[in-house]
Amino acid sequence: MSLNNVSDPLRPVAVEPREGYRIWLRYADGAEGEVDLSDLAGKGVFAAWRDRNFFCDVRIADGGEIAWRNEIDLCRHALYFRLTGKDPEQVFSGLSP
């Protein structure tokens, strides 16, 4: 598990690998749960996930992105939206469709 203590409420504070191509995430605002990444697995740079040890080496990078070795990372906000089902307009004030 990785921990990161920054005051941004949309910053991931914990990540753990789960079965298949799923990760469990917790964000500073309290949102937590599993995100299924199987739609990415095996495609492009994500072919590296076929090695289970590689996939399990998931961490929170300094910028808050969810990362693996070899500079593979996913946007923390995109994962937050997948986890919560919210749209950017619901999360970031000042955005309009």
DSSP file (Angstrom, degrees, kcal/mol; ACC not computed):
  #  RESIDUE AA STRUCTURE BP1 BP2  ACC     N-H-->O    O-->H-N    N-H-->O    O-->H-N    TCO  KAPPA ALPHA  PHI   PSI    X-CA   Y-CA   Z-CA
    1    1 A M              0   0    0      0, 0.0     2,-0.4     0, 0.0    15,-0.2   0.000 360.0 360.0 360.0 141.4    0.0    0.0    0.0
    2    2 A S        -     0   0    0     13,-0.7     2,-0.4     2,-0.0    13,-0.3  -0.892 360.0-162.8-110.3 143.1    1.2    3.5   -0.8
    3    3 A L        -     0   0    0     -2,-0.4     2,-0.3    11,-0.2    11,-0.2  -0.947   9.0-179.6-124.3 147.1    0.4    6.5    1.3
    4    4 A N        -     0   0    0      9,-0.5     2,-0.8    -2,-0.4     7,-0.0  -0.954  13.6-156.4-147.2 124.0    0.6   10.2    0.4
    5    5 A N        +     0   0    0     -2,-0.3     2,-0.3     2,-0.0     8,-0.1  -0.686  39.4 133.9-108.7  79.7   -0.3   13.0    2.8
    6    6 A V        -     0   0    0     -2,-0.8     5,-0.2     2,-0.2    -2,-0.1  -0.939  59.3-122.9-123.0 148.2   -1.1   16.1    0.7
    7    7 A S  S    S+     0   0    0     -2,-0.3    -2,-0.0     3,-0.1    -1,-0.0   0.524  73.1 116.4 -74.6  -5.9   -4.2   18.3    1.4
    8    8 A D    >   -     0   0    0      1,-0.2     3,-1.6     2,-0.1    20,-0.3  -0.491  59.5-148.4 -63.1 118.4   -5.7   18.0   -2.1
    9    9 A P  T 3  S+     0   0    0      0, 0.0    20,-1.6     0, 0.0    -1,-0.2   0.728  95.5  53.3 -65.8 -20.3   -9.0   16.2   -1.6
   10   10 A L  T 3  S+     0   0    0     18,-0.2    70,-0.1    17,-0.1    -2,-0.1   0.084  84.6 111.7-100.5  23.7   -8.8   14.4   -5.0
   11   11 A R  S <  S-     0   0    0     -3,-1.6    17,-2.2    -5,-0.2     2,-0.1  -0.829  72.8-119.4 -96.2 130.3   -5.3   13.1   -4.3
   12   12 A P  E     -A   27   0A   0      0, 0.0    15,-0.3     0, 0.0     3,-0.1  -0.458  28.2-178.8 -66.9 139.8   -5.0    9.3   -3.9
   13   13 A V  E     +     0   0A   0     13,-3.3    -9,-0.5     1,-0.3     2,-0.3   0.528  66.2  21.8-114.7 -13.6   -3.7    8.3   -0.5
   14   14 A A  E     +A   26   0A   0     12,-1.5    12,-2.0   -11,-0.2    -1,-0.3  -0.984  56.3 179.3-155.2 144.4   -3.6    4.5   -0.9
   15   15 A V  E     +A   25   0A   0    -13,-0.3   -13,-0.7    -2,-0.3    10,-0.2  -0.991   3.7 177.1-145.8 140.0   -3.5    2.0   -3.7
   16   16 A E  E     -A   24   0A   0      8,-2.1     8,-3.1    -2,-0.3     2,-0.2  -0.998  29.7-118.7-140.9 139.7   -3.4   -1.8   -3.7
   17   17 A P  E     -A   23   0A   0      0, 0.0     6,-0.2     0, 0.0     2,-0.2  -0.503  33.6-171.3 -73.4 148.7   -3.4   -4.4   -6.5
   18   18 A R        -     0   0    0      4,-2.7     4,-0.5     1,-0.2     0, 0.0  -0.722  36.4 -56.9-128.3-179.8   -6.3   -6.8   -6.6
   19   19 A E  S >  S-     0   0    0     -2,-0.2     3,-0.9     2,-0.1    -1,-0.2  -0.160 107.6  -1.3 -58.9 154.1   -7.1   -9.9   -8.6
   20   20 A G  T 3  S-     0   0    0      1,-0.2     2,-0.1    -3,-0.1    -2,-0.1  -0.385 131.0 -35.1  63.5-139.7   -7.2   -9.7  -12.3
   21   21 A Y  T 3  S+     0   0    0     -2,-0.1    16,-3.6    -4,-0.1     2,-0.4  -0.392 104.3 122.3-111.5  52.1   -6.5   -6.1  -13.5
   22   22 A R  E <   - B   0  36A   0     -3,-0.9    -4,-2.7    -4,-0.5     2,-0.4  -0.867  40.1-166.3-114.5 147.5   -8.2   -4.4  -10.6
   23   23 A I  E     -AB  17  35A   0     12,-2.2    12,-2.9    -2,-0.4     2,-0.5  -0.980  16.2-136.4-128.7 147.5   -6.8   -1.9   -8.2
   24   24 A W  E     -AB  16  34A   0     -8,-3.1    -8,-2.1    -2,-0.4     2,-0.3  -0.883  28.4-174.0 -99.9 133.4   -8.2   -0.6   -4.9
   25   25 A L  E     -AB  15  33A   0      8,-2.9     8,-2.1    -2,-0.5     2,-0.4  -0.938  17.0-167.0-127.5 148.0   -7.9    3.1   -4.4
   26   26 A R  E     -AB  14  32A   0    -12,-2.0   -13,-3.3    -2,-0.3   -12,-1.5  -0.997  13.8-156.6-131.4 135.6   -8.6    5.5   -1.5
   27   27 A Y  E >   -A   12   0A   0      4,-3.0     3,-2.2    -2,-0.4   -17,-0.1  -0.694  31.5-108.5-107.5 160.9   -8.7    9.3   -2.1
   28   28 A A  T 3  S+     0   0    0    -17,-2.2   -18,-0.2   -20,-0.3    -1,-0.1   0.758 117.2  61.1 -60.1 -26.6   -8.2   12.1    0.4
   29   29 A D  T 3  S-     0   0    0    -20,-1.6    -1,-0.3   -18,-0.1     3,-0.1   0.469 123.1-102.6 -81.3   0.2  -11.9   13.0    0.2
   30   30 A G  S <  S+     0   0    0     -3,-2.2    -2,-0.1     1,-0.3     2,-0.1   0.245  75.6 139.9  99.8 -13.0  -12.8    9.5    1.5
   31   31 A A        +     0   0    0     -5,-0.1    -4,-3.0     2,-0.0    -1,-0.3  -0.446  25.6 161.9 -63.9 134.5  -13.9    8.0   -1.8
   32   32 A E  E     +B   26   0A   0     -6,-0.2     2,-0.3    -2,-0.1    -6,-0.2  -0.993   7.4  98.7-153.5 156.0  -12.6    4.4   -2.0
   33   33 A G  E     -B   25   0A   0     -8,-2.1    -8,-2.9    -2,-0.3     2,-0.3  -0.932  62.5 -51.9 154.9-174.5  -13.2    1.2   -4.0
   34   34 A E  E     -B   24   0A   0     -2,-0.3     2,-0.4   -10,-0.2   -10,-0.2  -0.688  34.7-160.0 -96.2 144.8  -12.0   -1.0   -6.8
   35   35 A V  E     -B   23   0A   0    -12,-2.9   -12,-2.2    -2,-0.3     2,-0.6  -0.993  15.1-139.0-122.0 128.2  -11.3    0.1  -10.4
   36   36 A D  E     +B   22   0A   0     -2,-0.4     3,-0.3   -14,-0.2   -14,-0.2  -0.778  22.2 176.0 -89.2 119.5  -11.2   -2.5  -13.1
   37   37 A L    >>  +     0   0    0    -16,-3.6     3,-2.0    -2,-0.6     4,-1.2   0.170  45.1 114.1-106.9  15.4   -8.4   -1.8  -15.6
   38   38 A S  T 34  +     0   0    0      1,-0.3    -1,-0.2     2,-0.2   -16,-0.1   0.745  66.9  67.5 -62.6 -23.0   -8.9   -4.9  -17.7
   39   39 A D  T 34 S+     0   0    0     -3,-0.3    -1,-0.3     1,-0.2    -2,-0.1   0.723 108.1  39.4 -68.0 -19.4  -10.0   -2.7  -20.7
   40   40 A L  T X4 S+     0   0    0     -3,-2.0     3,-2.0   -19,-0.1    -2,-0.2   0.714  89.1 113.6 -96.9 -26.8   -6.4   -1.4  -20.8
   41   41 A A  T 3< S+     0   0    0     -4,-1.2     6,-0.2     1,-0.3     3,-0.1  -0.168  84.1  11.1 -56.3 133.6   -4.6   -4.7  -20.1
   42   42 A G  T 3  S+     0   0    0      4,-1.6     2,-0.5     1,-0.2     5,-0.3   0.340  99.3 116.2  84.6  -6.7   -2.5   -6.0  -22.9
   43   43 A K  S X  S-     0   0    0     -3,-2.0     3,-2.2     3,-0.1    -1,-0.2  -0.836  84.7 -48.4-100.9 129.0   -2.7   -2.9  -25.0
   44   44 A G  G >  S-     0   0    0     -2,-0.5     3,-1.8     1,-0.3     4,-0.2  -0.201 129.4  -1.6  53.6-130.6    0.4   -0.8  -25.8
   45   45 A V  G >  S+     0   0    0      1,-0.3     3,-1.5     2,-0.1    -1,-0.3   0.732 125.9  72.3 -64.2 -21.5    2.5   -0.1  -22.8
   46   46 A F  G X  S+     0   0    0     -3,-2.2    -4,-1.6     1,-0.3     3,-1.3   0.475  70.2  87.5 -76.9  -0.3   -0.1   -2.0  -20.6
   47   47 A A  G X  S+     0   0    0     -3,-1.8     3,-1.8    -5,-0.3    -1,-0.3   0.771  75.3  72.4 -62.3 -25.0    1.1   -5.3  -22.1
   48   48 A A  G X  S+     0   0    0     -3,-1.5     3,-1.6     1,-0.3    -1,-0.2   0.755  80.0  73.2 -61.2 -24.3    3.7   -5.1  -19.3
   49   49 A W  G <  S+     0   0    0     -3,-1.3     6,-0.3     1,-0.3    -1,-0.3   0.644  72.5  82.9 -67.6 -13.3    0.8   -5.9  -16.9
   50   50 A R  G <  S+     0   0    0     -3,-1.8     2,-0.9    -4,-0.2    -1,-0.3   0.807  77.9  76.7 -60.3 -26.6    0.8   -9.5  -18.2
   51   51 A D  S X> S-     0   0    0     -3,-1.6     4,-2.1    -4,-0.2     3,-0.6  -0.780  79.3-154.8 -83.0 109.1    3.6  -10.0  -15.7
   52   52 A R  H 3> S+     0   0    0     -2,-0.9     4,-2.4     1,-0.3    -1,-0.2   0.854  91.7  56.0 -57.4 -38.4    1.7  -10.2  -12.4
   53   53 A N  H 3> S+     0   0    0      1,-0.2     4,-0.6     2,-0.2    -1,-0.3   0.881 107.1  50.4 -62.1 -37.2    4.6   -9.0  -10.4
   54   54 A F  H X4 S+     0   0    0     -3,-0.6     3,-1.3    -6,-0.2    15,-0.3   0.949 110.8  47.9 -63.9 -49.0    4.8   -5.9  -12.6
   55   55 A F  H >< S+     0   0    0     -4,-2.1     3,-0.6    -6,-0.3    -2,-0.2   0.889 108.5  55.0 -59.9 -39.3    1.1   -5.2  -12.1
   56   56 A C  H 3< S+     0   0    0     -4,-2.4    -1,-0.3     1,-0.3    -2,-0.2   0.610  89.0  78.8 -71.8 -11.2    1.4   -5.6   -8.3
   57   57 A D  T <<  +     0   0    0     -3,-1.3    -1,-0.3    -4,-0.6    12,-0.1  -0.038  67.1 144.1 -87.0  32.8    4.2   -3.0   -8.2
   58   58 A V    <   +     0   0    0     -3,-0.6     2,-0.3    10,-0.1    10,-0.2  -0.431  20.1 162.8 -73.4 146.7    1.6   -0.2   -8.4
   59   59 A R  E     -C   67   0B   0      8,-2.2     8,-3.0    -2,-0.1     2,-0.6  -0.939  43.8 -98.4-153.2 171.0    2.3    2.9   -6.4
   60   60 A I  E     -C   66   0B   0     -2,-0.3     6,-0.2     6,-0.2   -57,-0.1  -0.910  42.8-143.3 -97.8 120.4    1.3    6.6   -6.0
   61   61 A A    >   -     0   0    0      4,-2.8     3,-2.2    -2,-0.6    12,-0.0  -0.280  29.5 -95.8 -79.0 168.4    3.9    8.7   -7.8
   62   62 A D  T 3  S+     0   0    0      1,-0.3    -1,-0.1     2,-0.1    -2,-0.0   0.813 125.3  51.3 -55.3 -34.5    5.0   12.1   -6.5
   63   63 A G  T 3  S-     0   0    0      2,-0.1    -1,-0.3     1,-0.0     3,-0.1   0.430 121.7-104.5 -85.0   1.3    2.5   14.0   -8.7
   64   64 A G  S <  S+     0   0    0     -3,-2.2    -2,-0.1     1,-0.3     2,-0.0   0.311  76.9 134.4  95.0  -8.6   -0.4   11.8   -7.5
   65   65 A E        -     0   0    0     -5,-0.1    -4,-2.8     1,-0.1     2,-0.6  -0.361  64.3-111.2 -71.3 156.3   -0.7    9.7  -10.6
   66   66 A I  E     -CD  60  74B   0      8,-1.9     8,-2.5    -6,-0.2     2,-0.3  -0.802  52.6-176.4 -88.6 122.9   -1.1    5.9  -10.2
   67   67 A A  E     -CD  59  73B   0     -8,-3.0    -8,-2.2    -2,-0.6     2,-0.3  -0.839  29.1-170.6-133.1 157.8    2.2    4.5  -11.5
   68   68 A W  E  >  - D   0  72B   0      4,-3.0     4,-0.9    -2,-0.3     3,-0.4  -0.817  48.2 -71.4-129.6 171.0    4.2    1.4  -12.3
   69   69 A R  T >4 S+     0   0    0     -2,-0.3     3,-1.0   -15,-0.3    -1,-0.2  -0.034 111.0  44.1 -55.5 168.7    7.8    1.0  -13.3
   70   70 A N  T 34 S-     0   0    0      1,-0.2    -1,-0.2    -3,-0.1     3,-0.1   0.773 130.2 -71.1  62.6  29.6    9.0    2.1  -16.8
   71   71 A E  T 34 S+     0   0    0     -3,-0.4     2,-0.6     1,-0.2    -1,-0.2   0.797  86.8 150.4  61.6  32.1    7.1    5.4  -16.6
   72   72 A I  E <<  +D   68   0B   0     -3,-1.0    -4,-3.0    -4,-0.9     2,-0.3  -0.857  17.9 153.5 -93.7 124.6    3.7    3.8  -17.0
   73   73 A D  E     -D   67   0B   0     -2,-0.6     2,-0.4    -6,-0.2    -6,-0.2  -0.981  34.5-142.3-149.7 162.7    1.0    5.8  -15.2
   74   74 A L  E     -D   66   0B   0     -8,-2.5    -8,-1.9    -2,-0.3     2,-0.2  -0.958  37.1 -98.8-125.6 144.4   -2.7    6.7  -15.1
   75   75 A C     >  -     0   0    0     -2,-0.4     4,-2.1   -10,-0.2     5,-0.2  -0.411  23.6-143.7 -64.4 127.5   -4.2   10.1  -14.4
   76   76 A R  H  > S+     0   0    0      1,-0.2     4,-1.9     2,-0.2    -1,-0.1   0.854 100.2  51.2 -62.2 -35.6   -5.5   10.3  -10.8
   77   77 A H  H  > S+     0   0    0      2,-0.2     4,-2.4     1,-0.2    -1,-0.2   0.914 107.6  51.7 -69.8 -42.0   -8.5   12.4  -11.8
   78   78 A A  H  > S+     0   0    0      1,-0.2     4,-2.0     2,-0.2    -2,-0.2   0.910 111.8  47.7 -60.1 -41.4   -9.5    9.9  -14.6
   79   79 A L  H  X S+     0   0    0     -4,-2.1     4,-2.5     2,-0.2    -1,-0.2   0.872 108.6  54.6 -67.6 -36.1   -9.4    7.1  -12.0
   80   80 A Y  H  X S+     0   0    0     -4,-1.9     4,-2.8     2,-0.2     6,-0.3   0.925 108.8  48.4 -60.9 -44.5  -11.4    9.1   -9.5
   81   81 A F  H  X S+     0   0    0     -4,-2.4     4,-2.3     1,-0.2     5,-0.2   0.891 112.3  48.7 -64.9 -39.2  -14.1    9.6  -12.1
   82   82 A R  H  < S+     0   0    0     -4,-2.0    -1,-0.2    -5,-0.2    -2,-0.2   0.908 114.5  46.5 -64.3 -41.4  -14.1    5.9  -12.9
   83   83 A L  H  < S+     0   0    0     -4,-2.5    -2,-0.2     1,-0.2    -1,-0.2   0.927 124.5  28.8 -67.1 -46.8  -14.3    5.0   -9.2
   84   84 A T  H  < S-     0   0    0     -4,-2.8    -2,-0.2    -5,-0.2    -3,-0.2   0.679  94.1-130.3 -92.5 -19.2  -17.1    7.5   -8.3
   85   85 A G     <  +     0   0    0     -4,-2.3    -3,-0.1    -5,-0.3    -4,-0.1   0.568  61.4 139.2  77.0   7.8  -19.0    7.7  -11.5
   86   86 A K        -     0   0    0     -6,-0.3    -1,-0.3    -5,-0.2    -2,-0.1  -0.457  49.8-128.2 -83.2 158.4  -18.9   11.5  -11.2
   87   87 A D    >>  -     0   0    0     -2,-0.1     3,-1.2    -3,-0.1     4,-1.0  -0.693  26.8-110.1 -98.1 156.6  -18.3   13.9  -14.1
   88   88 A P  H >> S+     0   0    0      0, 0.0     4,-3.1     0, 0.0     3,-0.7   0.858 118.5  60.2 -53.9 -35.9  -15.6   16.6  -14.0
   89   89 A E  H 34 S+     0   0    0      1,-0.2     6,-0.2     2,-0.2     5,-0.1   0.807 103.4  51.2 -63.5 -29.4  -18.4   19.3  -13.8
   90   90 A Q  H <4 S+     0   0    0     -3,-1.2    -1,-0.2     1,-0.1     3,-0.1   0.727 119.3  35.7 -77.4 -22.4  -19.6   17.7  -10.6
   91   91 A V  H << S+     0   0    0     -4,-1.0     2,-0.7    -3,-0.7    -2,-0.2   0.841 111.4  54.7-101.5 -42.3  -16.1   17.8   -9.0
   92   92 A F  S >< S-     0   0    0     -4,-3.1     3,-1.3    -5,-0.2    -1,-0.2  -0.859  78.1-138.2-103.0 114.9  -14.4   20.9  -10.3
   93   93 A S  T 3  S+     0   0    0     -2,-0.7     3,-0.1     1,-0.2    -3,-0.1  -0.387  86.1  37.0 -67.8 147.8  -16.3   24.2   -9.6
   94   94 A G  T 3  S+     0   0    0      1,-0.4     2,-0.4    -5,-0.1    -1,-0.2   0.276  86.4 117.0  94.3 -10.5  -16.3   26.6  -12.5
   95   95 A L    <   -     0   0    0     -3,-1.3    -1,-0.4    -6,-0.2    -3,-0.0  -0.713  40.8-175.4 -88.4 141.0  -16.5   24.0  -15.2
   96   96 A S              0   0    0     -2,-0.4    -3,-0.0    -3,-0.1    -7,-0.0  -0.990 360.0 360.0-134.7 147.5  -19.6   24.0  -17.5
   97   97 A P              0   0    0      0, 0.0    -2,-0.0     0, 0.0    -1,-0.0   0.500 360.0 360.0 -66.2 360.0  -20.5   21.6  -20.2
